[in-house]
Amino acid sequence: MLGNCPLMAFISVRNLSAAQSFYEDVLGLPVREAGPYAVVLDAGGTVLRLAQVDGLQPQPFTVAGWQVPDMGKSIDSLESRGIECIRYEGMDQDERGIWSTPGGDLVAWFNDPDGNTLSLTCSAG
């Protein structure tokens, strides 16, 4: 039924202004629409809606991620904007915080200003 319909993604945030600045200025996502309760961004053709939520409790898992062509360049870009990758105890991540999956994909995680976990994935193939 929904197989041919575009997906919309939602990320809950506490401070809409700070979130807009992060997703637009730091991550480079163009704003399509901004209002008092939500900001709509273009994430590579996918609609990403940042929704203001009072009492947000960030979850300990990834809420959104991007497929990137070059993990090193992507990490360099994030680091140049003040973002550090998350290091997880017990995970075999390299010095930059990149984990290699059993299939060879590379994955790195970072947080937005509200503590939401975001990720980058670079396919092995």
C-alpha positions in Angstrom: 0.0 0.0 0.0 2.7 2.5 0.9 5.5 1.0 -1.2 5.4 3.8 -3.8 4.9 6.7 -1.3 7.7 8.9 -0.2 8.9 8.5 3.4 8.8 11.4 5.8 11.1 11.3 8.8 10.5 13.0 12.2 13.0 14.0 14.9 11.8 15.4 18.2 13.7 18.3 19.6 13.4 20.5 22.7 14.7 23.8 21.2 13.5 24.3 17.7 15.7 27.3 17.0 18.9 25.5 18.1 17.9 22.3 16.2 17.2 24.3 13.0 20.6 25.9 13.2 22.3 22.6 13.7 20.5 20.7 10.9 20.7 23.6 8.5 24.1 25.3 9.2 26.1 22.3 10.6 24.7 19.4 8.6 23.8 21.5 5.5 20.1 20.5 5.2 18.1 23.1 3.3 15.0 24.4 5.2 11.8 24.0 3.2 9.5 25.5 5.8 9.8 26.9 9.4 7.0 27.5 11.9 6.6 27.9 15.6 6.2 24.1 16.3 8.2 22.5 13.5 10.9 23.0 10.9 10.8 21.0 7.6 14.1 20.2 5.9 15.2 18.5 2.8 17.4 15.5 3.6 18.6 14.4 0.2 15.1 14.3 -1.2 13.5 13.0 2.0 11.3 15.3 4.1 12.8 15.6 7.6 10.5 17.3 10.1 12.0 18.6 13.4 9.1 18.7 15.9 9.2 20.7 19.1 8.5 18.3 22.0 8.3 19.4 25.6 10.0 17.0 28.1 11.9 15.2 25.3 13.9 12.2 26.6 16.5 11.3 23.9 16.6 7.6 23.2 19.8 5.5 23.4 19.6 4.4 19.8 20.0 5.9 16.4 17.0 8.0 15.3 18.2 9.0 11.8 21.2 8.2 9.7 22.8 9.1 6.3 24.4 6.9 3.7 27.7 8.7 2.8 30.1 7.9 -0.1 33.3 8.6 1.9 33.4 8.0 5.7 36.7 9.8 6.2 35.7 13.0 4.3 32.3 13.0 6.1 34.0 12.6 9.6 36.5 15.4 8.6 33.6 17.7 7.7 31.7 17.0 10.9 34.8 17.5 13.0 35.6 20.8 11.3 32.1 21.9 12.5 32.8 20.9 16.1 31.1 17.5 16.1 32.7 14.5 17.7 31.8 10.9 17.1 30.3 8.9 19.9 32.5 6.1 21.3 30.7 3.1 22.8 32.3 1.0 25.4 32.8 -2.6 24.2 32.6 -1.7 20.5 35.6 -2.2 18.3 35.7 1.4 16.9 38.8 3.0 15.4 40.5 6.1 16.8 37.9 8.3 15.0 35.0 6.4 16.4 34.2 4.4 13.2 32.9 0.9 13.6 33.4 -1.7 10.8 30.4 -4.1 10.6 30.9 -7.8 10.0 29.9 -7.1 6.3 32.5 -4.4 6.0 30.2 -1.3 6.1 31.6 1.6 8.2 29.3 3.3 10.8 29.9 6.3 13.0 27.5 8.0 15.4 27.1 11.6 16.7 24.6 13.6 18.7 22.4 16.6 17.8 22.0 19.4 20.3 19.2 17.6 22.0 21.1 14.3 22.5 19.4 12.5 19.6 21.8 9.9 18.2 22.5 10.3 14.4 24.7 8.1 12.3 26.7 7.9 9.1 27.1 4.7 7.1 29.4 4.0 4.2 28.7 0.8 2.3 31.5 -1.7 1.7 30.4 -2.3 -1.8 
